[in-house]
Amino acid sequence: MRAAVQHGYGTALAVEERPLPEPGPGQVLVRVEAAGVSRGAWHLAVGKPYAVRLALGLRRPRNPVPGLEVTGRVAAVGAEVTQWSVGDAVMGMGRATFAEHALADAKALVARPDDLDVAEAAGMTDPGSTAHQALHRHARIGAGERVLVIGASGAVGSFAVLFAVAAGAEVVGVASEGKADFVRGLGAKDVIDYRREAIDARGGGYDVVLDIAGNRSVRELRRVLALKGRLVIVGGEDGGPLLGGLGRQVRARLLGLFTGQRMTGMLARPTAAAIEELLAVHRAGGLAPVVTRRYSLDEAGQALHDLEAGRVTGKTVVVL
């Protein structure tokens, strides 16, 4: 099979022939139709923060094919798999998905709806479920609240704006000036240009602050929160090469124990149950996946590089 392969950490990928993987017990082999280009896939491809290399391989990744999100059709099933049959259309999380075939745990997949385009299915799994969990499980967003989404033009951020607006909140996004129209098109009332404005440029007192960009201190984020506001830090961006921004999450949690503000952090955990919640929103008409660019398998390395360089708005996918 053809796969996008890396021979060292980074975004330089070359399409090569690889052996067809065989599903083990509890696994499914998926014939890949599309794979999402996610921040998580980028972290694993470049081996940052460096602590992840203890699990991935110190000098080069032991698994040389990147990619996590996947949609396609079941090509084979391993032992003990009873919920899927060959030919079923599925979506969810796998491993080494920048390839014509990829393995996935059977429990990490859900049935793909007939009305969902393959690119949309691959592009909504990780960022959509992350944004949904951040706002509804962690922030417990309510109608009429003021919400600040930092990093509003990215994959998770764009879903967060959509969900917050659908919940009846007033949303202010933080993004670059060149992406402001995109964020407003999602339903944000206003956009703060982070290159020339501070995050309190439209005042403070936000009921919910969702920080996806990852480059502001907890103290700065607290200043724009309401006295009983909720801060959710998504992911572990920036903050040093060893542990990334995970230290901010720990500091926020500890500080939240001594203030009236609820502050927490979260890492993406797109389980099958979370994806089903996301699809329920889609079926109810409250979600329109935002896929802004489709790359070919030969362009998979460029897709990761564009994400790294900040040239991406919304969600991008690799389509086979």
Buried (B, 14 or more C-beta within 10 A) or exposed (E): BBBBBBEEBBBBBEBBEBEEBEBEEBBBBBBBBBBBBBBBBBBBBBBBBBBBBEEBBEEBBEEBBBBBBBBBBBBBBBEEBEEBEEEBBBBBBBBBBBBBBBBBBBBBBBBBEEEBBBBBBBBBBBBBBBBBBBBBEBBEBEEEBBBBBBBBBBBBBBBBBBBBBBBEBBBBBBBBEEBBEBBBEBBBBEBBBBEEEEBBBBEBEBBBBBBBBBBBEBEEBBBBBBEEBBBBBBBBBBBEEEBBBBBBBEBBBEBBEEEEBBBBBBEBEBBBEBBEBBBEBBEEEEBEBBBBBBBEBEBBBBBBBBBBEEEBBBBBBBBB
